[in-house]
Amino acid sequence: MADFCVYPGALHGQLPAPPSKSAAHRALICAALADGNSVVAPLASSEDMAATTGVLRSMGTEIDFTADSSAKITSGCRPQDKMVLLDCRESGSTLRFLLPVACALGLTATIAGRGRLPERPLGPLMRALKAHGISFSGEKMPFIVRGRLTPGRYELPGDVSSQFVSGLLFALPLLDEASEIVLTSPLQSAGYVDMTLAALGVSGITVEPTENGWKIPGGQHYRPGDRAVEADWSNAAFWLCAGAAGGEVRLTGLSSVSTQGDRAIVEILKRFGADISADAHAIQCKAAKLRGIRIDAGPIPDLIPVLAVTAAFAEGKTEIYNAARLRIKESDRLASVTALLRGLGGTVEEFPDRLVIHGGKLHGGIVDGMNDHRIVMSAAVAALGCEAPVIIRDAGAIAKSYPDFFDDFQKLGGGCDVVQLGKKL
């Protein structure tokens, strides 16, 4: 992977927000489960998108990509009469969304993954599937899954991964009879489940909310059609935080009524004291004096790395709490964020489920990208406010979700170069 040297400075200008990876996963899956032709657009290339499209193809879906960033689906998922390989690469969304779907279709499949994916929690979902007719050859990937999912009552914790819930919501409408999802603990990251429910609604799937979960009628059919992928609040957050810490950035295409939970970035930056405003066409954030705040990480885990960087530029103390789940992401993000900020001269206190960040000057230096796309992009934002350049090792992890990140960084006036151990190439 490439190393990048990022120089201090400020970003100025306007960008279209990239398409949402989270929305694209959901749109592609719904289209692949429909009978008939569908178009999903726009799509941004990334390792996670390649993982989902690869697994859908292995499940029998015919997907063709066009020059205008569209995916045409002409034949959907269907039962297979042979063992199939479902390679989820490093994508937790791909694994947790499509494992239940494969079980609903009765596929015999080898489930594979790489990086930290085999270490990330899957046990609660596997137990729910085992209780409804599915067998696994082992507890950790790679494993072989066999059987056909049966309808009934599915109990899941809500505080490990909302993706478990979304995976079952995709799969259970395909069963012959009704099923129920019952949460045994409060749901975290509820916005992501809302995104799934919205995608299902567009596809003609009925889901009925209950006091502790959802009822899903069986015998349903996904409706084909064109599906628009909305812009991504998660990746937009990096540019908005860069604007708050210095400079002025304007992003187009974002929906103020999106179900994406990371839309909360706007209110959080306002609480920091950022100068952030919106009109009918764009949202803009520019430099302002920032102050420390308290942030509940539960609903917005993906925002925490860049919010921690923002906190390092804020006067006073910022506490990020309810954050234990960040330890089971692409990296242990509490440890990764702590190492990032301390490596640049910041002051951070790390606890099992929270961080306390004391604002001050960041000096610059060499940091590790931890093979985690959000750590790499957060390090680039941190570099803007440092006194000296920052070398980010293994910065190629951005390919997981935002391969064009450094291109867009430069479009906004940011300075960066590919380097090798500090030597410019």
C-alpha positions in Angstrom: 0.0 0.0 0.0 1.1 3.6 -0.6 2.2 6.0 2.0 1.1 9.6 1.8 2.6 12.8 3.0 0.0 15.4 3.8 0.9 19.0 4.3 -0.6 21.6 6.7 -3.0 24.0 5.2 -6.7 24.7 4.6 -9.2 23.4 2.2 -11.3 25.7 0.1 -13.9 25.0 -2.6 -16.9 22.9 -3.6 -17.3 19.2 -4.1 -20.2 16.9 -5.0 -20.7 14.6 -2.0 -19.8 11.0 -3.1 -22.6 8.4 -3.4 -23.4 6.6 -0.2 -21.8 3.2 0.2 -24.4 2.2 2.7 -27.3 3.1 0.4 -25.6 1.4 -2.5 -25.2 -1.9 -0.7 -29.0 -1.9 0.1 -30.1 -0.8 -3.4 -28.0 -3.5 -5.1 -29.3 -6.2 -2.8 -32.9 -5.2 -3.2 -32.5 -5.1 -7.0 -30.7 -8.5 -7.0 -33.6 -10.1 -5.1 -36.2 -8.8 -7.6 -37.5 -10.5 -10.7 -37.0 -8.2 -13.6 -34.6 -5.5 -14.7 -33.3 -2.8 -12.4 -30.8 0.0 -12.6 -28.9 1.3 -9.6 -27.1 4.6 -9.9 -24.8 6.4 -9.2 -22.2 4.1 -7.8 -18.7 4.9 -6.6 -16.1 2.2 -7.0 -14.7 0.8 -3.8 -13.5 -2.5 -2.3 -16.7 -2.9 -0.4 -18.8 -2.4 -3.5 -16.7 -4.9 -5.3 -17.3 -7.4 -2.5 -21.1 -7.0 -2.6 -21.3 -7.2 -6.4 -19.0 -10.2 -6.4 -21.1 -12.1 -3.8 -24.3 -11.2 -5.7 -22.8 -12.6 -8.9 -21.8 -15.8 -7.1 -25.5 -16.1 -6.0 -26.6 -15.9 -9.7 -27.1 -12.2 -10.3 -26.2 -10.7 -13.6 -24.8 -7.2 -13.1 -23.3 -5.0 -15.8 -21.6 -1.7 -15.1 -21.9 1.2 -17.5 -19.7 4.2 -18.1 -22.1 6.5 -16.3 -21.5 4.7 -12.9 -24.7 2.7 -13.2 -25.3 -1.0 -12.5 -27.8 -2.8 -14.6 -29.3 -6.0 -13.0 -31.0 -8.2 -15.5 -31.2 -11.5 -13.5 -31.5 -11.8 -9.8 -30.3 -14.1 -7.1 -31.5 -17.7 -7.4 -31.0 -21.1 -5.8 -27.9 -22.9 -7.0 -27.4 -26.7 -7.5 -23.7 -26.5 -6.6 -21.4 -25.2 -3.8 -20.7 -21.5 -4.3 -17.9 -19.3 -2.9 -19.1 -16.1 -1.3 -16.0 -14.0 -0.8 -16.9 -11.0 1.4 -13.3 -9.6 1.3 -13.1 -7.1 4.2 -16.7 -5.9 4.0 -18.8 -6.4 7.1 -21.9 -5.1 5.4 -21.5 -7.7 2.6 -21.1 -10.6 5.1 -23.9 -9.6 7.5 -26.4 -8.6 4.8 -25.9 -11.5 2.5 -25.3 -14.5 4.8 -29.0 -14.5 5.8 -30.1 -14.1 2.2 -27.9 -17.0 1.1 -29.6 -19.1 3.9 -33.1 -18.0 2.8 -32.2 -19.2 -0.8 -31.0 -22.5 0.6 -27.5 -22.1 -0.8 -24.7 -24.4 0.1 -21.8 -21.9 0.2 -18.3 -21.3 1.5 -18.2 -18.0 3.3 -14.8 -16.3 3.1 -13.3 -13.0 4.2 -10.0 -11.4 4.9 -8.3 -8.7 7.0 -10.1 -8.3 10.4 -13.4 -9.5 9.0 -13.1 -13.1 10.3 -12.4 -11.6 13.8 -15.4 -9.3 13.9 -18.5 -10.4 15.8 -20.9 -12.8 14.0 -22.0 -15.1 16.8 -25.4 -13.7 17.5 -26.4 -13.8 13.9 -25.1 -17.4 13.5 -27.0 -18.5 16.6 -30.2 -17.1 15.2 -29.6 -18.8 11.9 -28.8 -22.1 13.5 -32.0 -22.0 15.5 -33.9 -21.8 12.1 -32.5 -24.7 10.1 -28.9 -23.6 9.2 -25.7 -25.5 9.9 -22.1 -24.1 9.9 -18.9 -26.1 9.4 -17.1 -23.9 11.9 -17.5 -20.8 14.1 -15.0 -18.6 12.2 -14.5 -17.9 8.5 -14.0 -19.5 6.2 -16.9 -21.9 6.9 -19.5 -23.8 4.9 -23.1 -23.0 5.4 -25.9 -25.5 4.6 -29.7 -25.6 4.9 -32.7 -23.5 4.2 -33.9 -20.9 6.6 -37.2 -21.5 8.3 -39.7 -18.8 9.4 -40.3 -18.0 13.1 -39.1 -15.8 16.0 -35.5 -14.4 15.6 -34.0 -13.0 18.8 -31.0 -10.7 18.4 -29.1 -8.2 20.5 -29.4 -4.6 19.3 -26.1 -3.4 20.7 -23.6 -5.5 18.7 -24.3 -4.7 15.1 -27.4 -3.2 13.4 -26.2 -5.1 10.3 -27.5 -8.4 11.9 -31.0 -6.9 11.9 -30.6 -5.6 8.3 -29.5 -8.9 7.0 -32.6 -10.6 8.4 -34.8 -7.9 7.1 -33.6 -8.6 3.6 -33.9 -12.4 4.0 -37.1 -13.0 5.9 -39.6 -11.7 3.3 -38.4 -14.5 1.0 -39.7 -17.2 3.4 -43.1 -18.8 2.9 -44.5 -17.7 6.2 -44.3 -14.8 8.6 -41.4 -14.2 10.9 -40.5 -11.8 13.8 -37.3 -10.1 14.8 -37.2 -9.4 18.6 -34.4 -7.3 20.0 -33.1 -8.4 23.4 -31.2 -5.1 24.0 -31.6 -1.5 22.8 -30.8 -0.9 19.2 -27.6 1.0 18.4 -27.0 2.7 15.0 -30.8 2.8 14.4 -30.3 5.1 11.4 -28.8 2.2 9.5 -31.8 0.0 10.1 -34.0 2.9 9.0 -32.0 3.0 5.7 -32.7 -0.7 5.2 -36.4 -0.2 5.9 -36.6 2.6 3.4 -34.9 0.5 0.7 -37.3 -2.4 1.4 -40.2 0.0 1.1 -39.1 1.2 -2.3 -38.9 -2.4 -3.3 -42.5 -3.2 -2.3 -41.6 -5.1 0.9 -43.8 -4.8 3.9 -42.3 -4.7 7.4 -44.4 -4.1 10.5 -42.8 -2.4 13.5 -43.5 -3.9 17.0 -42.6 -2.8 20.5 -39.3 -4.6 20.4 -38.6 -5.3 16.8 -40.5 -6.1 13.6 -42.9 -8.5 12.0 -42.2 -9.6 8.5 -44.9 -11.2 6.4 -43.7 -14.2 4.3 -44.2 -14.9 0.6 -43.2 -11.4 -0.5 -41.6 -10.4 -3.8 -39.1 -7.7 -4.4 -40.2 -5.2 -7.0 -37.7 -4.4 -9.8 -37.0 -0.8 -11.0 -34.6 2.0 -11.0 -33.0 2.9 -7.7 -31.2 6.2 -7.0 -28.3 6.1 -4.6 -28.2 9.2 -2.4 -25.1 11.1 -1.4 -23.0 10.0 1.5 -23.1 11.8 4.8 -20.5 9.5 6.3 -17.8 10.5 3.8 -19.0 14.1 3.6 -18.2 14.4 7.3 -14.5 14.4 6.6 -14.8 17.5 4.4 -17.2 19.3 6.8 -14.8 18.7 9.7 -11.9 19.9 7.6 -13.9 23.1 7.0 -14.6 23.5 10.6 -11.0 23.2 11.7 -9.7 25.6 9.0 -10.8 26.8 5.5 -14.2 26.7 3.9 -15.8 23.7 2.2 -19.1 23.5 0.3 -20.7 20.1 -0.5 -23.5 19.6 -3.0 -26.0 16.7 -3.3 -26.7 15.9 0.4 -30.3 15.3 1.5 -31.4 17.1 4.7 -34.1 14.5 5.2 -31.9 11.4 4.7 -32.4 8.4 7.0 -28.6 8.2 7.2 -27.7 8.5 10.9 -24.5 10.3 10.1 -26.5 13.3 9.0 -26.0 14.1 12.7 -22.6 15.6 11.8 -24.3 18.9 11.1 -25.7 19.3 14.6 -22.6 17.9 16.2 -20.4 20.5 14.4 -22.8 23.2 15.4 -22.3 22.1 19.0 -18.6 22.4 18.5 -19.2 26.0 17.4 -18.6 25.5 13.7 -19.9 28.0 11.2 -22.1 25.6 9.2 -25.0 26.6 7.0 -27.2 25.1 4.2 -29.3 26.2 1.3 -31.4 24.3 -1.2 -28.3 23.2 -3.1 -25.4 22.7 -0.7 -24.1 22.6 2.8 -21.1 24.7 3.8 -18.8 24.7 6.8 -16.0 27.2 7.4 -13.4 27.8 10.1 -14.6 29.0 13.5 -13.4 28.8 17.1 -14.3 25.4 18.4 -15.0 24.3 21.9 -15.0 20.8 23.5 -18.3 18.9 23.9 -19.7 15.5 24.9 -20.6 13.1 22.1 -22.6 9.9 22.3 -20.9 7.4 19.9 -23.8 4.9 20.0 -25.8 6.2 17.0 -22.8 7.4 14.9 -19.8 5.1 15.3 -18.4 5.8 11.9 -18.1 9.5 12.6 -16.0 9.1 15.7 -12.5 9.0 14.2 -12.9 12.4 12.4 -14.8 13.9 15.3 -11.9 12.9 17.6 -9.6 14.9 15.2 -12.0 17.8 15.3 -11.9 17.6 19.1 -8.1 17.9 19.0 -8.6 21.4 17.4 -11.3 22.5 19.9 -10.6 24.5 23.1 -11.0 22.4 26.3 -12.1 18.8 26.7 -14.2 16.6 24.6 -15.6 13.3 25.9 -16.7 10.6 23.4 -18.7 8.0 25.3 -20.8 4.8 24.6 -18.0 3.8 22.2 -17.1 0.2 23.1 -18.3 -1.0 19.7 -15.6 0.9 18.0 -13.1 -1.7 19.1 -14.6 -4.3 16.7 -14.5 -2.2 13.5 -11.8 -2.5 10.7 -9.4 -1.7 13.5 -9.8 -1.1 17.2 -10.8 2.4 16.5 -10.5 3.7 20.1 -6.9 2.5 20.1 -6.3 3.6 16.6 -7.6 7.1 17.2 -5.6 7.4 20.4 -2.4 6.3 18.6 -3.1 8.7 15.7 -3.6 11.8 17.9 -0.8 11.0 20.4 1.5 10.3 17.4 0.8 13.9 16.3 1.4 15.4 19.7 -2.2 15.4 21.0 -3.4 14.5 24.4 -5.9 11.7 24.7 -7.1 9.5 27.6 -8.3 6.1 26.4 -10.8 4.0 28.4 -12.6 0.7 27.6 -15.7 2.5 26.2 -14.7 6.2 25.8 -12.1 8.7 24.9 -11.3 12.1 26.5 -9.5 14.4 24.1 -7.9 17.6 25.3 -7.6 20.3 22.6 -4.3 21.8 21.7 -1.6 22.0 19.0 -0.8 19.0 16.8 2.8 18.9 15.7 2.9 16.4 12.8 4.9 13.2 12.3 4.4 9.7 11.1 1.2 7.7 11.8 -0.1 4.3 10.9 -3.3 4.0 8.8 -4.1 0.7 10.7 -5.5 -0.7 7.4 -8.6 1.3 8.3 -10.1 3.7 5.7 -11.6 6.0 8.3 -8.4 6.3 10.3 -6.5 7.2 7.1 -9.0 9.9 6.1 -9.1 11.3 9.7 -5.3 11.5 9.7 -5.4 13.6 6.5 -7.9 16.0 8.1 -5.6 16.1 11.2 -2.6 17.0 9.0 -4.3 20.2 7.8 -4.0 21.7 11.3 -0.6 20.4 12.2 2.6 22.5 12.5 4.5 20.1 10.2 3.7 17.5 7.6 2.1 14.1 8.4 3.2 10.9 6.8 0.3 8.3 6.8 1.6 4.8 6.3 -0.5 2.3 4.4 -2.9 5.0 3.2 -4.2 2.7 0.5 -6.9 1.5 2.9 -9.1 4.3 1.5 -9.8 2.0 -1.4 -12.3 0.2 0.9 -14.8 3.1 0.7 -13.4 6.2 -1.0 -10.6 5.5 -3.5 -10.8 9.1 -4.8 -10.3 10.7 -1.4 -6.9 12.2 -2.0 -7.9 13.3 -5.5 -10.8 15.2 -4.0 -8.4 16.5 -1.2 -6.2 18.0 -3.9 -9.2 19.5 -5.7 -10.0 21.5 -2.5 -6.4 22.8 -2.4 -4.9 20.2 -0.1 -1.3 19.3 -0.4 -0.3 15.6 -0.5 2.3 13.4 -2.2 2.8 9.7 -2.5 6.0 8.8 -0.5 8.0 5.8 0.5 9.2 5.8 4.1 9.3 9.6 3.9 11.1 9.8 0.5 9.1 11.5 -2.2 8.6 9.3 -5.3 
